Amino acid sequence: MELSAIHIYPIKGARGVALASADVVERGLRDDRRFMIVSDAGLFLTQREHPELARVGTAIEGDALVIEAPGEHRLRVPLSPTGPRRGVTVWSSEVDAVEVPEAHRFFSAILGTPAHLVYMPDDARRPVKNRDAIVSFADGYPMLLTSESSLADLNAHMDAPLPMDRFRPNLVVRGAPAWAEDAWDRIRVAGIELELAKPCDRCVVTTTDQRTGERGVEPLRTLARIRARDHKVWFGENLVHHGTGTVRVGDVVTVESLVAESLDR
Protein backbone atom coordinates (compact mmCIF):
# COMPACT_ATOMS: atom_id res chain seq x y z
CA MET A 1 0.00 0.00 0.00
CA GLU A 2 1.08 3.57 -0.54
CA LEU A 3 -0.01 7.16 -0.02
CA SER A 4 -1.68 8.33 -3.22
CA ALA A 5 -2.63 11.86 -2.15
CA ILE A 6 -2.00 14.43 0.59
CA HIS A 7 -4.27 17.41 1.26
CA ILE A 8 -4.35 20.30 3.67
CA TYR A 9 -7.18 22.77 4.27
CA PRO A 10 -5.58 26.02 5.47
CA ILE A 11 -9.02 27.50 6.27
CA LYS A 12 -11.52 25.19 7.93
CA GLY A 13 -14.42 24.78 5.51
CA ALA A 14 -12.69 26.27 2.46
CA ARG A 15 -11.22 24.37 -0.49
CA GLY A 16 -8.15 22.26 0.12
CA VAL A 17 -4.64 22.18 -1.34
CA ALA A 18 -3.08 19.04 -2.83
CA LEU A 19 0.57 18.51 -1.90
CA ALA A 20 3.34 16.19 -3.00
CA SER A 21 4.71 16.16 0.55
CA ALA A 22 3.78 17.56 3.95
CA ASP A 23 5.42 17.95 7.33
CA VAL A 24 3.72 16.16 10.20
CA VAL A 25 3.96 18.51 13.19
CA GLU A 26 2.44 18.52 16.65
CA ARG A 27 -1.12 19.38 15.54
CA GLY A 28 -1.14 17.28 12.35
CA LEU A 29 -0.10 18.34 8.86
CA ARG A 30 1.62 21.71 8.79
CA ASP A 31 -0.76 24.60 7.97
CA ASP A 32 -3.84 22.38 8.08
CA ARG A 33 -6.91 24.18 9.47
CA ARG A 34 -4.94 26.80 11.36
CA PHE A 35 -7.48 29.39 10.11
CA MET A 36 -11.22 29.34 10.72
CA ILE A 37 -14.21 31.57 9.95
CA VAL A 38 -16.38 32.62 12.88
CA SER A 39 -19.50 34.66 13.53
CA ASP A 40 -19.61 37.90 15.53
CA ALA A 41 -20.13 35.71 18.59
CA GLY A 42 -17.03 33.65 17.81
CA LEU A 43 -18.87 30.48 16.75
CA PHE A 44 -17.26 28.51 13.93
CA LEU A 45 -18.81 28.60 10.43
CA THR A 46 -18.30 25.81 7.89
CA GLN A 47 -19.80 24.30 4.76
CA ARG A 48 -22.46 22.68 6.93
CA GLU A 49 -24.29 26.03 7.08
CA HIS A 50 -22.51 27.77 4.20
CA PRO A 51 -21.86 25.45 1.22
CA GLU A 52 -20.63 28.49 -0.73
CA LEU A 53 -17.35 28.14 1.19
CA ALA A 54 -16.50 25.33 -1.25
CA ARG A 55 -15.89 28.08 -3.82
CA VAL A 56 -13.22 29.72 -1.66
CA GLY A 57 -9.79 28.64 -2.87
CA THR A 58 -6.61 28.78 -0.81
CA ALA A 59 -2.92 28.64 -1.61
CA ILE A 60 0.29 29.12 0.34
CA GLU A 61 2.84 31.44 -1.25
CA GLY A 62 5.94 31.89 0.89
CA ASP A 63 4.86 33.37 4.21
CA ALA A 64 1.38 34.33 2.94
CA LEU A 65 -1.98 32.64 2.67
CA VAL A 66 -3.71 33.56 -0.58
CA ILE A 67 -7.51 33.44 -0.63
CA GLU A 68 -9.68 33.67 -3.76
CA ALA A 69 -13.41 33.50 -4.42
CA PRO A 70 -15.58 34.25 -7.47
CA GLY A 71 -16.55 37.90 -7.57
CA GLU A 72 -14.11 38.87 -4.82
CA HIS A 73 -10.63 40.31 -4.98
CA ARG A 74 -7.67 38.07 -4.30
CA LEU A 75 -6.68 38.45 -0.65
CA ARG A 76 -3.25 37.87 0.92
CA VAL A 77 -2.87 37.51 4.67
CA PRO A 78 0.14 36.49 6.78
CA LEU A 79 0.48 32.73 7.19
CA SER A 80 1.23 33.28 10.89
CA PRO A 81 -0.57 36.52 11.83
CA THR A 82 -0.09 38.27 15.14
CA GLY A 83 -2.23 40.79 16.94
CA PRO A 84 -5.13 41.08 19.39
CA ARG A 85 -6.81 37.85 20.42
CA ARG A 86 -10.37 36.79 20.95
CA GLY A 87 -12.06 33.66 22.22
CA VAL A 88 -13.65 31.41 19.60
CA THR A 89 -15.62 28.19 19.79
CA VAL A 90 -15.26 25.09 17.61
CA TRP A 91 -17.63 22.33 18.72
CA SER A 92 -17.10 22.05 22.49
CA SER A 93 -13.65 23.66 22.47
CA GLU A 94 -13.00 27.26 23.43
CA VAL A 95 -9.72 28.55 22.02
CA ASP A 96 -7.83 31.84 21.97
CA ALA A 97 -7.31 32.98 18.38
CA VAL A 98 -5.79 35.93 16.51
CA GLU A 99 -8.28 37.86 14.39
CA VAL A 100 -7.30 38.76 10.82
CA PRO A 101 -9.21 42.06 10.40
CA GLU A 102 -8.42 42.56 6.72
CA ALA A 103 -10.48 39.44 5.89
CA HIS A 104 -13.70 40.61 7.59
CA ARG A 105 -15.27 42.30 4.57
CA PHE A 106 -14.11 39.51 2.24
CA PHE A 107 -15.84 36.70 4.13
CA SER A 108 -18.85 38.75 5.18
CA ALA A 109 -19.56 39.41 1.50
CA ILE A 110 -19.18 35.74 0.55
CA LEU A 111 -21.39 34.41 3.34
CA GLY A 112 -23.89 37.24 3.42
CA THR A 113 -23.52 37.54 7.18
CA PRO A 114 -20.90 39.08 9.48
CA ALA A 115 -17.90 36.75 9.38
CA HIS A 116 -14.37 36.95 10.73
CA LEU A 117 -11.20 35.04 9.87
CA VAL A 118 -9.17 33.87 12.87
CA TYR A 119 -5.86 32.05 13.29
CA MET A 120 -4.78 29.53 15.92
CA PRO A 121 -1.42 30.73 17.32
CA ASP A 122 1.34 28.34 18.29
CA ASP A 123 0.71 28.72 22.02
CA ALA A 124 -3.00 27.80 21.77
CA ARG A 125 -3.62 24.30 23.08
CA ARG A 126 -6.74 22.47 21.94
CA PRO A 127 -6.67 18.90 23.29
CA VAL A 128 -7.81 15.82 21.39
CA LYS A 129 -10.57 14.01 23.29
CA ASN A 130 -9.23 11.08 25.32
CA ARG A 131 -5.74 11.42 23.83
CA ASP A 132 -2.48 13.05 24.91
CA ALA A 133 -2.39 15.21 21.78
CA ILE A 134 -3.47 18.58 20.45
CA VAL A 135 -5.32 19.52 17.29
CA SER A 136 -5.88 22.59 15.13
CA PHE A 137 -9.37 23.78 14.14
CA ALA A 138 -10.11 20.36 12.59
CA ASP A 139 -13.35 18.81 13.83
CA GLY A 140 -11.69 16.66 16.47
CA TYR A 141 -8.58 14.79 15.35
CA PRO A 142 -5.28 15.82 13.74
CA MET A 143 -5.76 13.96 10.44
CA LEU A 144 -8.30 12.05 8.35
CA LEU A 145 -7.44 9.03 6.20
CA THR A 146 -9.48 7.56 3.34
CA SER A 147 -8.97 4.69 0.91
CA GLU A 148 -9.24 4.72 -2.90
CA SER A 149 -10.64 1.19 -2.88
CA SER A 150 -13.35 2.09 -0.39
CA LEU A 151 -14.39 5.03 -2.56
CA ALA A 152 -14.44 2.77 -5.62
CA ASP A 153 -16.73 0.34 -3.80
CA LEU A 154 -19.00 3.17 -2.67
CA ASN A 155 -19.13 4.56 -6.20
CA ALA A 156 -20.07 1.10 -7.54
CA HIS A 157 -23.27 1.35 -5.51
CA MET A 158 -24.21 4.81 -6.86
CA ASP A 159 -25.64 5.96 -10.17
CA ALA A 160 -22.82 8.45 -10.70
CA PRO A 161 -19.35 8.36 -9.11
CA LEU A 162 -18.12 11.07 -6.80
CA PRO A 163 -14.53 12.31 -6.34
CA MET A 164 -12.55 11.86 -3.14
CA ASP A 165 -12.64 15.58 -2.40
CA ARG A 166 -16.23 15.16 -1.15
CA PHE A 167 -14.70 13.56 1.97
CA ARG A 168 -11.97 16.17 2.52
CA PRO A 169 -9.22 13.74 3.60
CA ASN A 170 -5.68 14.58 4.60
CA LEU A 171 -4.16 11.26 3.57
CA VAL A 172 -5.40 8.88 0.87
CA VAL A 173 -4.25 5.25 0.66
CA ARG A 174 -3.98 3.19 -2.53
CA GLY A 175 -3.65 -0.59 -2.70
CA ALA A 176 -5.72 -1.75 0.29
CA PRO A 177 -8.87 -3.85 -0.13
CA ALA A 178 -12.10 -1.90 0.15
CA TRP A 179 -13.00 -1.12 3.76
CA ALA A 180 -9.82 -2.79 5.08
CA GLU A 181 -9.24 0.34 7.17
CA ASP A 182 -12.15 -0.71 9.41
CA ALA A 183 -9.85 -3.29 10.97
CA TRP A 184 -6.65 -1.22 11.21
CA ASP A 185 -5.51 -0.19 14.65
CA ARG A 186 -2.12 1.39 13.86
CA ILE A 187 -0.28 2.00 10.62
CA ARG A 188 3.14 3.44 9.80
CA VAL A 189 4.10 5.93 7.08
CA ALA A 190 7.61 7.35 6.65
CA GLY A 191 8.54 6.11 10.11
CA ILE A 192 5.57 7.87 11.75
CA GLU A 193 3.07 5.77 13.67
CA LEU A 194 -0.54 6.70 12.97
CA GLU A 195 -3.24 5.50 15.34
CA LEU A 196 -6.71 5.05 13.87
CA ALA A 197 -8.54 6.65 16.76
CA LYS A 198 -12.13 6.67 15.49
CA PRO A 199 -14.08 5.95 12.30
CA CYS A 200 -15.44 9.14 10.74
CA ASP A 201 -19.20 9.65 10.73
CA ARG A 202 -20.16 11.79 7.78
CA CYS A 203 -22.34 14.87 7.49
CA VAL A 204 -24.02 17.04 4.85
CA VAL A 205 -20.66 18.47 3.72
CA THR A 206 -20.11 15.28 1.69
CA THR A 207 -23.13 16.19 -0.45
CA THR A 208 -21.52 19.51 -1.45
CA ASP A 209 -19.72 19.82 -4.80
CA GLN A 210 -16.28 21.10 -3.79
CA ARG A 211 -16.03 23.33 -6.87
CA THR A 212 -19.48 24.81 -7.23
CA GLY A 213 -20.96 24.60 -3.71
CA GLU A 214 -24.07 22.89 -5.11
CA ARG A 215 -25.72 20.22 -2.95
CA GLY A 216 -27.34 16.88 -3.73
CA VAL A 217 -28.27 13.75 -1.80
CA GLU A 218 -25.21 11.60 -2.45
CA PRO A 219 -23.17 10.04 -1.00
CA LEU A 220 -25.23 10.14 2.21
CA ARG A 221 -28.14 8.27 0.62
CA THR A 222 -25.94 5.37 -0.46
CA LEU A 223 -23.87 5.40 2.72
CA ALA A 224 -27.10 5.06 4.66
CA ARG A 225 -27.75 1.86 2.71
CA ILE A 226 -24.31 0.23 2.89
CA ARG A 227 -22.40 1.92 5.74
CA ALA A 228 -24.96 2.74 8.43
CA ARG A 229 -24.47 1.98 12.09
CA ASP A 230 -25.72 3.54 15.33
CA HIS A 231 -27.87 5.99 13.34
CA LYS A 232 -24.78 7.38 11.57
CA VAL A 233 -22.97 6.71 8.29
CA TRP A 234 -19.25 6.10 8.03
CA PHE A 235 -16.41 6.77 5.61
CA GLY A 236 -12.73 7.27 6.52
CA GLU A 237 -10.72 7.11 9.72
CA ASN A 238 -9.62 9.81 12.15
CA LEU A 239 -5.93 9.65 12.99
CA VAL A 240 -3.73 10.57 15.92
CA HIS A 241 -0.02 10.58 15.11
CA HIS A 242 2.81 9.49 17.36
CA GLY A 243 5.91 11.26 16.11
CA THR A 244 6.74 13.90 13.54
CA GLY A 245 8.47 13.94 10.17
CA THR A 246 7.59 14.30 6.50
CA VAL A 247 5.17 12.22 4.46
CA ARG A 248 5.22 12.07 0.65
CA VAL A 249 2.96 10.81 -2.07
CA GLY A 250 4.23 7.33 -2.88
CA ASP A 251 5.32 6.51 0.68
CA VAL A 252 4.72 2.92 1.69
CA VAL A 253 1.89 2.38 4.19
CA THR A 254 2.38 -0.54 6.57
CA VAL A 255 -0.26 -1.97 8.90
CA GLU A 256 1.28 -2.37 12.36
CA SER A 257 -1.69 -3.83 14.27
CA LEU A 258 -5.33 -4.74 13.79
CA VAL A 259 -8.54 -4.59 15.77
CA ALA A 260 -11.61 -6.74 15.32
CA GLU A 261 -13.23 -5.87 11.99
CA SER A 262 -15.76 -3.40 13.33
CA LEU A 263 -16.63 0.28 13.29
CA ASP A 264 -16.36 0.27 17.09
CA ARG A 265 -13.17 1.53 18.72
NUMITOR-21585 format. One record per residue (C-alpha): residue in one letter; x, y, z. Coordinates in steps of 0.2 Angstrom, whole numbers, plus 2048, in hexadecimal, padded with zeros to 3 digits. Layout:
aXYZ ...
***
This chain:
m800800800 e8058127FD l800824800 s7F882A7F0 a7F383B7F5 i7F6848803 h7EB857806 i7EA866812 y7DC872815 p7E488281B i7D388A81F k7C687E828 g7B887C81C a7C188380C r7C887A7FE g7D786F801 v7E986F7F9 a7F185F7F2 l80385D7F6 a8118517F1 s818851803 a813858814 d81B85A825 v813851833 v81485D842 e80C85D853 r7FA86184E g7FA85683E l80085C82C r80886D82C d7FC87B828 d7ED870828 r7DD87982F r7E7886839 f7DB893833 m7C8893836 i7B989E832 v7AE8A3840 s79E8AD844 d79E8BD84E a79B8B385D g7AB8A8859 l7A2898854 f7AA88F846 l7A288F834 t7A5881827 q79D879818 r790871823 e787882823 h78F88B815 p79387F806 e79988E7FC l7A988D806 a7AE87F7FA r7B188C7ED v7BE8957F8 g7CF88F7F2 t7DF8907FC a7F188F7F8 i801892802 e80E89D7FA g81E89F804 d8188A7815 a8078AC80F l7F68A380D v7ED8A87FD i7DA8A77FD e7D08A87ED a7BD8A77EA p7B28AB7DB g7AD8BD7DA e7B98C27E8 h7CB8CA7E7 r7DA8BE7EB l7DF8C07FD r7F08BD805 v7F28BC817 p8018B6822 l8028A4824 s8068A6836 p7FD8B783B t8008BF84C g7F58CC855 p7E68CD861 r7DE8BD866 r7CC8B8869 g7C48A886F v7BC89D862 t7B288D863 v7B487D858 w7A887085E s7AB86E870 s7BC876870 e7BF888875 v7CF88F86E d7D989F86E a7DB8A585C v7E38B4853 e7D78BD848 v7DB8C2836 p7D28D2834 e7D68D5822 a7CC8C581D h7BB8CB826 r7B48D4817 f7B98C680B f7B18B7815 s7A28C281A a79E8C5807 i7A08B3803 l7958AC811 g7898BA811 t78A8BC824 p7978C382F a7A68B882F h7B88B9836 l7C88AF831 v7D28A9840 y7E38A0842 m7E8894850 p7F989A857 d80788E85B d80489086E a7F188B86D r7EE87A873 r7DE87086E p7DF85F874 v7D984F86B k7CB846874 n7D283787F r7E3839877 d7F484187D a7F484C86D i7EF85D866 v7E5862856 s7E387184C f7D1877847 a7CD86683F d7BD85E845 g7C6853852 y7D584A84D p7E684F845 m7E3846834 l7D683C82A l7DB82D81F t7D1826811 s7D3817805 e7D28187F2 s7CB8067F2 s7BD80A7FE l7B88197F3 a7B880E7E4 d7AC8027ED l7A18107F3 n7A08177E1 a79C8067DA h78C8077E4 m7878187DE d78081E7CD a78E82A7CB p79F82A7D2 l7A58377DE p7B783E7E0 m7C183B7F0 d7C184E7F4 r7AF84C7FA f7B684480A r7C485180D p7D2845812 n7E4849817 l7EB838812 v7E582C804 v7EB81A803 r7EC8107F3 g7EE7FD7F3 a7E37F7801 p7D47ED7FF a7C47F7801 w7BF7FA813 a7CF7F2819 e7D2802824 d7C37FC82F a7CF7F0837 w7DF7FA838 d7E47FF849 r7F5807845 i7FF80A835 r810811831 v81481E823 a826825821 g82B81F833 i81C82783B e80F81D844 l7FD822841 e7F081B84D l7DE819845 a7D5821854 k7C382184D p7BA81E83D c7B382E836 d7A0830836 r79B83B827 c79084A825 v788855818 v79985C813 t79B84C808 t78C8517FE t7948627F9 d79D8637E8 q7AF86A7ED r7B08757DE t79F87C7DC g79787B7ED e7888727E6 r77F8657F1 g7778547ED v7738457F7 e78283A7F4 p78C8327FB l78283380B r773829803 t77E81B7FE l78981B80E a778819817 r77580980E i78680180E r79080A81D a78380E82A r78680A83C d77F81284D h77581E843 k78482583A v78D822829 w7A081F828 f7AE82281C g7C0824821 e7CA824831 n7D083183D l7E2830841 v7ED835850 h80083584C h80E82F857 g81E838851 t822846844 g82A846833 t826847820 v81A83D816 r81A83C803 v80F8367F6 g8158257F2 d81B821803 v81880F808 v80980C815 t80C7FD821 v7FF7F682D e8067F483E s7F87ED847 l7E57E8845 v7D57E984F a7C67DE84D e7BE7E383C s7B17EF843 l7AD801842 d7AE801855 r7BE80885E 
***
